[in-house]
Amino acid sequence: MKRLATILIAIFCTLGTQAQYDRQKILKVYNWDEYIGKGVIEKFEKWYKEVTGNTIKVEYVTYDYPEDCFAQMQSGQIDADVFCPPEYLFERMMKNGFLHPIDTSFVEKGIPNWMKGTSPFIDNLLQLIGETQGIRAKDYTVGYLWGNTGVLINTKYVKPEEVYSWEFLFDSKFRGKVIMKDSFSDLYNLLINYAFYEEIKAGVTNRNLLATYLTNRNIAIVEDLLEKARPQMKSFDVDDDKRLMADGSNWMSVTWNGDAKWAIDEASKDVNLQYIVPKEGSDCWMDCWVIPACTKNAEAASYWINFICRPDIALLCMDETGYSSAIATPDILRTVTNDKIKETIDLSYFFGPKATAVHVDSVMYPDINTINRCSFLRDSGDRQEVIREIWDKIKNKSVINYWHIAIAGCILLAIILTCIIILRRLRK
């Protein structure tokens, strides 16, 4: 009997070891939907085998709300190896001690450290966040894709001068015409820039302070503005708004520049779309790669992050998504330069002093003047959850109102039909 028990224990131990061994062959990547280049996953699996001799299988999982994904990691519901949060959520993970350092020992095997190719603009932003916790940000994260929020218009219905200010959000002329990006953090930032535009111009306050400190007063101001803007909102979307604009049947969308770029490129020749960042400014955002503390395969995760920074892979991700990569190597600049674009823009803040006047798409890469009108949102913990609750309330409130209107209309129609039937019977 003892011998049988010993055999069973040995079998279970072997199975447990095998399960652990198999987990080392799996890399769980959590990312936004439609946010990776075509063939990148397969290319990584092949490359990883070539440089390590080991087989890896990427389990690629997408999400709509990174905050929910992070909460599931913290509670132990999921074990992600690589995660792609926005910059403010990276800050929250850092504050919670939920980050695993990136291992760069692969350079000892002769593998280049492609993470060194990120733009100083991106590195400096991440380091400012890292300094609040006394850490070197690049030890824990690398920028991936970045952009800003503006308005994409169909010039058949909307004139560019009509959206040079966020004031259009409150204009009844556009009632039920504005598709809204379902992102409470971006909406907060652009509305707070709108609300304090005069104070910012006068130097009384600045955008970065407004994006860093989410006071009760400012949250109340944004809530009031959302209430006033709600009648103009047609729908809320994370991914499909770009397709809705590309088909030419919709008027406008408050969206991210990468989705605007995709829609402009995919629209038919008879659909003229234009992307504008209103004068009051907006928000900039950046998604970055991190290794969560719950990782089961930190080594492969480090290889993944480095691989994504390889210039040719960065270009694949840019081509597929429409967003700009954090990588700012000379070959990236050469690839995005297009001499057919007549106007030049100043991208020295991103690519360095040689890029003061380059022929690059200003939708994909905002110029320095646009950047100066934007700010990055910082983590405010529970206060950001308050904003999310307000945003959910705004969305749900309108749905309830529409249902009330529909129900009232049906009741009224039923009453009218009943009266007609009764009158006809009386006449007989």
C-alpha positions as CSV (number, residue, x, y, z in Angstrom):
1,M,0.0,0.0,0.0
2,K,2.8,2.3,0.9
3,R,4.5,1.5,-2.4
4,L,1.3,2.4,-4.3
5,A,1.0,5.7,-2.4
6,T,4.7,6.5,-3.2
7,I,4.0,5.8,-6.9
8,L,0.9,8.0,-6.9
9,I,2.8,10.8,-5.3
10,A,5.6,10.5,-7.8
11,I,3.0,10.6,-10.7
12,F,1.4,13.7,-9.3
13,C,4.7,15.4,-8.7
14,T,5.7,14.6,-12.3
15,L,2.4,16.0,-13.6
16,G,2.9,19.1,-11.6
17,T,6.4,19.6,-12.8
18,Q,5.2,19.0,-16.4
19,A,2.4,21.6,-16.0
20,Q,4.9,24.1,-14.7
21,Y,7.3,23.2,-17.6
22,D,4.4,23.6,-20.1
23,R,3.6,27.1,-18.6
24,Q,7.1,28.2,-19.5
25,K,6.2,27.4,-23.1
26,I,3.3,29.9,-22.9
27,L,3.4,33.6,-23.0
28,K,0.1,35.3,-22.0
29,V,-0.1,38.8,-23.6
30,Y,-3.0,41.1,-22.7
31,N,-3.5,44.0,-25.1
32,W,-6.2,46.3,-26.5
33,D,-8.3,44.9,-29.4
34,E,-7.0,45.5,-32.9
35,Y,-3.7,46.8,-31.5
36,I,-0.9,44.7,-33.0
37,G,0.7,44.3,-36.4
38,K,-0.3,41.5,-38.7
39,G,1.9,38.5,-38.3
40,V,3.8,39.9,-35.3
41,I,2.8,37.1,-33.0
42,E,3.9,34.4,-35.4
43,K,7.1,36.3,-36.1
44,F,7.9,36.5,-32.4
45,E,7.3,32.8,-31.8
46,K,9.7,32.0,-34.7
47,W,12.3,34.4,-33.6
48,Y,12.1,33.3,-30.0
49,K,12.8,29.7,-31.1
50,E,15.8,30.9,-33.2
51,V,17.5,32.9,-30.4
52,T,16.7,30.7,-27.4
53,G,16.2,27.2,-28.9
54,N,12.9,27.0,-26.9
55,T,9.4,26.8,-28.2
56,I,6.9,29.5,-27.1
57,K,3.2,29.8,-27.7
58,V,1.6,33.3,-27.4
59,E,-1.8,33.4,-25.8
60,Y,-3.1,36.7,-27.0
61,V,-6.0,38.2,-25.0
62,T,-7.8,41.5,-25.8
63,Y,-9.8,43.8,-23.6
64,D,-11.8,47.0,-23.8
65,Y,-11.0,48.5,-20.4
66,P,-7.5,48.0,-19.0
67,E,-8.6,49.1,-15.5
68,D,-10.8,46.0,-15.4
69,C,-8.0,43.8,-16.6
70,F,-5.6,45.1,-13.9
71,A,-8.3,44.5,-11.2
72,Q,-8.6,40.9,-12.4
73,M,-4.8,40.5,-12.1
74,Q,-4.7,41.9,-8.6
75,S,-7.5,39.6,-7.5
76,G,-5.8,36.5,-9.0
77,Q,-8.4,35.8,-11.6
78,I,-5.9,36.0,-14.5
79,D,-2.1,35.6,-14.7
80,A,-0.8,37.8,-17.4
81,D,2.9,37.8,-18.5
82,V,2.8,41.0,-20.5
83,F,0.3,43.8,-20.2
84,C,-0.3,47.0,-22.2
85,P,-1.7,49.7,-19.9
86,P,-2.0,53.4,-20.6
87,E,0.5,55.6,-18.8
88,Y,-1.7,56.5,-15.8
89,L,-2.4,52.8,-15.2
90,F,1.3,52.1,-15.3
91,E,1.7,54.7,-12.6
92,R,-1.0,53.0,-10.5
93,M,0.6,49.6,-10.9
94,M,3.9,51.1,-9.9
95,K,2.3,52.6,-6.7
96,N,0.8,49.2,-5.9
97,G,4.1,47.4,-6.3
98,F,2.6,45.3,-9.1
99,L,5.4,45.4,-11.6
100,H,8.2,42.9,-12.4
101,P,11.4,44.4,-13.8
102,I,12.3,43.8,-17.4
103,D,15.3,41.5,-17.8
104,T,17.8,42.7,-20.3
105,S,20.3,39.8,-19.8
106,F,19.5,38.7,-23.4
107,V,22.2,41.2,-24.6
108,E,24.7,38.7,-23.2
109,K,23.6,36.4,-25.9
110,G,24.3,38.9,-28.6
111,I,20.6,40.1,-29.0
112,P,20.4,43.9,-29.5
113,N,18.5,45.9,-26.9
114,W,16.0,47.5,-29.3
115,M,14.3,49.2,-26.3
116,K,17.0,51.9,-26.5
117,G,15.4,53.2,-29.7
118,T,12.5,54.8,-27.9
119,S,12.0,58.6,-28.2
120,P,13.4,60.8,-25.5
121,F,10.0,62.5,-25.5
122,I,8.4,59.2,-24.4
123,D,11.3,58.2,-22.0
124,N,11.1,61.6,-20.2
125,L,7.4,61.3,-19.7
126,L,7.8,57.8,-18.2
127,Q,10.7,58.9,-16.0
128,L,8.7,61.8,-14.6
129,I,6.1,59.2,-13.5
130,G,8.8,56.9,-12.1
131,E,10.4,59.6,-10.1
132,T,7.3,60.0,-8.0
133,Q,8.1,56.5,-6.6
134,G,11.8,56.8,-6.7
135,I,12.3,54.2,-9.5
136,R,13.9,54.2,-12.9
137,A,10.9,53.8,-15.2
138,K,12.8,52.1,-18.1
139,D,13.6,49.2,-15.7
140,Y,9.9,48.4,-15.6
141,T,8.3,49.7,-18.8
142,V,8.8,50.7,-22.4
143,G,6.5,52.9,-24.5
144,Y,4.5,51.2,-27.3
145,L,2.1,53.4,-29.2
146,W,0.9,56.9,-28.4
147,G,-1.4,59.6,-29.7
148,N,-4.0,62.2,-28.9
149,T,-7.7,62.8,-28.9
150,G,-9.5,65.1,-31.4
151,V,-12.5,65.2,-33.6
152,L,-12.8,63.5,-37.0
153,I,-15.3,65.2,-39.3
154,N,-17.0,64.3,-42.6
155,T,-16.7,67.6,-44.5
156,K,-19.9,66.8,-46.4
157,Y,-21.8,67.6,-43.2
158,V,-19.4,69.6,-41.0
159,K,-17.1,72.5,-41.8
160,P,-13.7,72.5,-40.2
161,E,-14.2,75.9,-38.7
162,E,-17.3,74.6,-36.9
163,V,-15.1,72.3,-34.7
164,Y,-12.1,74.6,-34.0
165,S,-13.4,74.8,-30.5
166,W,-14.9,72.0,-28.3
167,E,-17.9,74.3,-28.1
168,F,-19.4,72.2,-30.8
169,L,-20.2,69.6,-28.2
170,F,-22.8,71.9,-26.8
171,D,-24.3,73.1,-30.1
172,S,-27.8,71.7,-30.7
173,K,-27.1,71.9,-34.4
174,F,-25.1,68.6,-33.9
175,R,-27.8,67.0,-31.8
176,G,-27.4,63.2,-32.1
177,K,-24.5,63.5,-34.6
178,V,-21.4,63.0,-32.5
179,I,-20.0,59.5,-32.1
180,M,-18.0,59.5,-28.8
181,K,-14.9,57.5,-28.0
182,D,-15.9,55.4,-25.0
183,S,-13.0,56.5,-22.9
184,F,-13.8,58.4,-19.7
185,S,-10.1,59.4,-19.0
186,D,-9.7,61.1,-22.4
187,L,-13.0,62.9,-22.2
188,Y,-12.1,64.3,-18.8
189,N,-8.8,65.6,-20.0
190,L,-10.2,67.4,-23.1
191,L,-13.1,68.9,-21.2
192,I,-11.0,70.2,-18.4
193,N,-8.7,71.8,-21.0
194,Y,-11.9,73.4,-22.5
195,A,-13.2,74.6,-19.1
196,F,-10.0,76.3,-18.1
197,Y,-8.9,77.5,-21.5
198,E,-8.8,81.2,-20.5
199,E,-7.0,80.5,-17.2
200,I,-4.4,78.5,-19.1
201,K,-3.9,81.3,-21.6
202,A,-3.5,83.8,-18.8
203,G,-0.9,81.6,-17.0
204,V,-3.1,81.2,-13.9
205,T,-3.0,77.4,-14.2
206,N,-1.4,74.9,-16.5
207,R,-2.6,71.8,-18.3
208,N,-0.3,69.4,-16.5
209,L,-1.6,70.5,-13.1
210,L,-5.2,70.0,-14.2
211,A,-4.3,66.5,-15.5
212,T,-2.5,65.6,-12.3
213,Y,-4.9,66.7,-9.6
214,L,-8.5,65.7,-10.1
215,T,-10.2,67.9,-7.5
216,N,-13.8,67.6,-6.5
217,R,-14.5,71.0,-8.1
218,N,-13.0,70.0,-11.4
219,I,-14.8,66.7,-11.5
220,A,-18.1,68.5,-10.9
221,I,-17.2,70.9,-13.7
222,V,-16.6,68.0,-16.1
223,E,-19.8,66.3,-15.0
224,D,-21.8,69.4,-15.8
225,L,-20.2,69.7,-19.2
226,L,-20.9,66.0,-20.0
227,E,-24.6,66.6,-19.0
228,K,-24.8,69.5,-21.5
229,A,-23.0,67.6,-24.2
230,R,-25.1,64.5,-23.9
231,P,-27.9,65.4,-26.4
232,Q,-25.3,65.7,-29.1
233,M,-23.9,62.2,-28.5
234,K,-25.1,59.7,-31.0
235,S,-23.3,56.5,-29.7
236,F,-20.3,55.3,-27.7
237,D,-17.6,53.1,-29.1
238,V,-14.0,51.9,-28.5
239,D,-13.1,50.3,-31.8
240,D,-15.9,50.6,-34.4
241,D,-16.1,54.4,-34.6
242,K,-13.4,54.4,-37.3
243,R,-15.4,52.1,-39.5
244,L,-18.6,54.1,-38.9
245,M,-16.7,57.2,-40.1
246,A,-15.0,55.5,-43.0
247,D,-18.3,54.5,-44.6
248,G,-19.2,58.1,-45.1
249,S,-22.7,58.1,-43.5
250,N,-21.8,59.8,-40.1
251,W,-21.0,63.4,-39.3
252,M,-18.3,63.3,-36.8
253,S,-16.5,61.4,-34.1
254,V,-14.5,62.4,-31.0
255,T,-11.7,59.8,-31.4
256,W,-8.1,59.0,-31.2
257,N,-5.8,60.1,-34.0
258,G,-4.8,56.6,-34.9
259,D,-8.4,55.6,-35.5
260,A,-8.8,58.8,-37.5
261,K,-5.8,57.9,-39.6
262,W,-7.2,54.5,-40.3
263,A,-10.6,55.9,-41.3
264,I,-9.1,58.5,-43.6
265,D,-7.0,55.9,-45.3
266,E,-9.8,53.4,-45.6
267,A,-12.6,55.8,-46.7
268,S,-13.6,55.8,-50.4
269,K,-12.5,58.7,-52.7
270,D,-15.9,60.4,-52.4
271,V,-15.7,60.6,-48.6
272,N,-13.6,63.5,-47.3
273,L,-12.6,63.1,-43.6
274,Q,-10.5,65.6,-41.7
275,Y,-9.0,65.3,-38.2
276,I,-8.7,68.4,-35.9
277,V,-7.5,69.1,-32.4
278,P,-9.6,72.1,-31.2
279,K,-7.9,75.2,-30.0
280,E,-8.4,74.7,-26.3
281,G,-6.3,71.6,-26.5
282,S,-6.8,68.0,-25.6
283,D,-5.0,65.0,-24.1
284,C,-2.1,63.0,-25.1
285,W,-1.9,59.4,-24.1
286,M,0.6,56.6,-24.3
287,D,0.3,52.8,-24.0
288,C,3.3,51.0,-22.7
289,W,4.4,47.4,-22.1
290,V,4.9,46.1,-18.6
291,I,5.4,42.8,-16.9
292,P,2.9,42.4,-14.1
293,A,4.0,41.0,-10.7
294,C,1.7,37.9,-11.4
295,T,3.8,36.8,-14.4
296,K,4.7,33.1,-14.7
297,N,7.1,33.7,-17.6
298,A,9.1,36.9,-17.0
299,E,12.0,35.8,-19.2
300,A,9.8,35.3,-22.3
301,A,7.9,38.5,-21.4
302,S,11.2,40.5,-21.5
303,Y,12.0,39.0,-24.9
304,W,8.5,40.0,-26.2
305,I,8.9,43.6,-25.1
306,N,12.3,43.9,-26.7
307,F,11.1,42.3,-29.9
308,I,8.1,44.7,-30.2
309,C,10.7,47.6,-30.1
310,R,12.6,46.2,-33.2
311,P,12.1,48.9,-35.8
312,D,10.6,46.6,-38.5
313,I,8.2,45.2,-36.0
314,A,7.3,48.7,-34.7
315,L,6.5,49.7,-38.3
316,L,4.2,46.6,-38.7
317,C,2.3,47.7,-35.6
318,M,2.0,51.3,-36.9
319,D,0.8,50.2,-40.3
320,E,-1.9,48.0,-38.8
321,T,-3.2,50.4,-36.1
322,G,-2.6,53.9,-37.6
323,Y,-0.8,55.0,-34.4
324,S,2.7,56.2,-33.9
325,S,5.3,54.0,-32.3
326,A,7.4,55.1,-29.3
327,I,10.4,54.0,-31.4
328,A,12.2,57.0,-32.9
329,T,15.2,55.6,-34.8
330,P,16.4,57.1,-38.1
331,D,14.9,54.3,-40.2
332,I,11.4,55.0,-38.6
333,L,11.7,58.7,-39.6
334,R,12.8,57.7,-43.1
335,T,9.8,55.4,-43.5
336,V,7.2,57.8,-42.3
337,T,8.6,60.7,-44.4
338,N,6.5,61.3,-47.5
339,D,7.6,64.0,-49.9
340,K,4.2,64.1,-51.5
341,I,3.0,65.9,-48.4
342,K,3.6,69.5,-49.2
343,E,3.6,71.0,-45.8
344,T,6.4,70.4,-43.2
345,I,6.0,70.0,-39.5
346,D,8.3,70.3,-36.5
347,L,8.9,66.8,-34.9
348,S,12.2,67.7,-33.3
349,Y,10.6,67.0,-29.9
350,F,10.2,63.4,-30.9
351,F,12.9,62.5,-33.5
352,G,15.6,65.1,-32.5
353,P,17.1,68.3,-34.0
354,K,17.2,66.9,-37.6
355,A,13.4,66.7,-37.7
356,T,12.6,70.4,-37.4
357,A,10.9,70.5,-40.8
358,V,9.8,67.1,-42.1
359,H,7.1,65.9,-44.6
360,V,5.2,63.7,-42.2
361,D,1.5,63.1,-41.8
362,S,0.4,65.4,-39.0
363,V,-2.5,63.2,-38.0
364,M,-0.2,60.4,-37.1
365,Y,2.5,62.6,-35.6
366,P,1.1,65.8,-34.1
367,D,3.5,68.8,-34.5
368,I,5.1,70.6,-31.6
369,N,2.3,73.3,-31.5
370,T,-0.4,70.6,-31.0
371,I,1.7,68.8,-28.4
372,N,2.0,72.1,-26.4
373,R,-1.8,72.2,-26.3
374,C,-2.1,68.7,-24.9
375,S,-1.4,67.0,-21.5
376,F,-1.0,63.5,-20.3
377,L,-3.4,62.3,-17.6
378,R,-1.9,61.1,-14.4
379,D,-3.1,58.5,-11.9
380,S,-5.6,59.7,-9.3
381,G,-6.7,56.4,-8.0
382,D,-10.2,56.4,-6.7
383,R,-11.0,59.7,-8.3
384,Q,-10.6,58.2,-11.7
385,E,-13.2,55.6,-10.7
386,V,-15.5,58.5,-9.7
387,I,-15.1,59.9,-13.2
388,R,-15.8,56.5,-14.7
389,E,-19.0,56.2,-12.6
390,I,-20.1,59.6,-13.8
391,W,-19.5,58.7,-17.4
392,D,-21.4,55.4,-17.1
393,K,-24.3,57.4,-15.5
394,I,-24.3,59.8,-18.4
395,K,-24.4,57.0,-21.0
396,N,-27.1,55.0,-19.1
397,K,-29.2,58.0,-18.4
398,S,-29.6,58.8,-22.1
399,V,-30.5,55.2,-22.9
400,I,-33.2,55.2,-20.3
401,N,-34.6,58.5,-21.6
402,Y,-34.7,57.1,-25.2
403,W,-36.6,54.0,-23.9
404,H,-39.1,56.3,-22.1
405,I,-39.6,58.2,-25.3
406,A,-40.1,55.0,-27.3
407,I,-42.5,53.6,-24.8
408,A,-44.5,56.8,-24.5
409,G,-44.7,56.9,-28.3
410,C,-46.1,53.4,-28.4
411,I,-48.6,54.2,-25.8
412,L,-49.7,57.3,-27.6
413,L,-50.0,55.4,-30.9
414,A,-52.1,52.7,-29.2
415,I,-54.4,55.4,-27.7
416,I,-54.9,57.1,-31.1
417,L,-55.6,53.7,-32.8
418,T,-58.1,52.8,-30.1
419,C,-59.9,56.2,-30.5
420,I,-60.1,55.7,-34.3
421,I,-61.6,52.2,-33.8
422,I,-64.2,53.5,-31.3
423,L,-65.2,56.4,-33.5
424,R,-65.7,54.1,-36.5
425,R,-67.9,51.8,-34.5
426,L,-70.0,54.7,-33.2
427,R,-70.6,56.0,-36.7
428,K,-71.9,52.6,-37.7
